[in-house]
């Protein structure tokens, strides 16, 4: 079962920052926060992941609260090609439960 | 470096038939996971293979099976196809059992008539 809560949909204006929230209040100490996105009918694309500290890469930034119960994915300058379903996932890296468990995600629509 | 490849990309079968899907992981990756995606159930984990051994299995009937070869390529098989097996089947690879990020292929779209 998914252990994250995300809003079902969000809109963002092109060129503006898109901030996608995720609640994971029952996260365990050994669980990482992962973000993937899926453009219609394509395979999910890895975006970023983190454990405690904020992370940044060429695609996005991940802000994790100090208590680790929630996080925000930030796309700094959204483009039309960022329109996709964004999935926030918590997972362990070792052991029998290391698979990705996808929830419903957030449908982000970037508007021109 | 080439990404995860899956073949075929599209497949149409009839009820009762069986199907085999193939996945070639990213070069150097030794772990392969399979997922099923349907509009009703979303993305669901099928199984994971590492070093030719199934390490983890999701909640699917025995009609769904898989295997991994010594070159890390993987196949999954679905026997006695049902209409509800129509789905996008996704393969994901990662470096190894202790590694982290899974990278997905484009998927195989299976339609059962």
Contacts between the chains, C-beta under 8 A, distances in Angstrom:
chain1	res1	chain2	res2	distance
A	32	B	100	7.3
A	34	B	101	7.8
A	36	B	104	7.8
A	41	B	88	6.9
A	41	B	107	7.7
A	41	B	109	7.6
A	42	B	106	6.2
A	42	B	107	7.3
A	43	B	4	7.5
A	43	B	90	5.4
A	43	B	92	7.8
A	43	B	104	3.6
A	43	B	105	5.3
A	43	B	106	5.1
A	43	B	107	5.1
A	44	B	43	7.4
A	44	B	90	7.3
A	44	B	92	7.9
A	44	B	104	4.8
A	45	B	104	7.1
A	46	B	101	5.4
A	46	B	102	7.2
A	46	B	103	6.0
A	46	B	104	7.7
A	49	B	100	7.0
A	49	B	101	6.8
A	87	B	43	7.9
A	93	B	98	7.0
A	93	B	99	7.6
A	93	B	100	5.4
A	94	B	97	7.5
A	94	B	98	6.1
A	96	B	55	7.4
A	96	B	56	5.2
A	97	B	56	7.7
A	98	B	48	7.6
A	98	B	56	6.9
A	99	B	33	6.2
A	99	B	45	4.1
A	99	B	48	6.2
A	99	B	56	5.9
A	99	B	58	7.1
A	100	B	33	7.7
A	100	B	35	7.5
A	100	B	43	7.6
A	100	B	45	6.9
A	100	B	92	7.6
A	100	B	102	6.2
A	101	B	45	6.9
A	102	B	35	8.0
A	102	B	42	5.7
A	102	B	43	3.8
A	102	B	44	7.8
A	103	B	42	7.5
A	104	B	42	6.5
